Amino acid sequence: MRWQLRLRAAERGVFKAVEMRRLLAEAGLRISTGKMSALWSATVAPVSVRLDDLEVICRVLGCDAAGLLALEDPLPGPPAPLASPEPAAGKDGVAWAWNNGPATGQPAGRPRPSLPPV
């Protein structure tokens, strides 16, 4: 995700974090200087934003959440295939399935090895 607060603010004529903080305070959202600095940063997107705060920011800037959060371009090329896990082998070298029996043609009467504790 790409955080575009500064771009949306510039479209509304707000070019400084102090101005944005004042507008947010007028709308009822009091933000500390440190938090405003983190929201205003162009290099690091905020890790989290409260939905209530996001609503006020959108109202002040006249945009919606999609205007502030943009999807990054996907990486080129097809996605890598997922590796299939190898079946777990017991101490006797027999592969056991995670369901109710062995993965090979072993008779069902043999006890299934226990799983490690979680």
KAKA-V264252 format. One record per backbone hydrogen bond with DSSP energy under -0.5 kcal/mol. CO is the residue of the C=O (numbers start at 1). NH is the residue of the N-H. Records with the same first field share a line. If there is no record, write none. Layout:
BEGIN
CO->NH + NH
END
This chain:
BEGIN
2->4 + 70
4->8
5->9
6->10
7->11
8->12
9->12 + 14
10->13
13->15
16->20
17->21
18->22
19->23
20->24
21->25
22->26
23->27
24->29
25->28
28->30
29->31
32->36
33->37
34->38
35->39
36->40
37->41
50->54
51->55
52->56
53->57
54->58
55->59
56->60
57->61
58->62 + 63
64->67 + 68
65->68 + 69
68->4 + 70
70->2
88->96
90->93
94->90
95->103 + 104
96->88
101->97
107->110
END
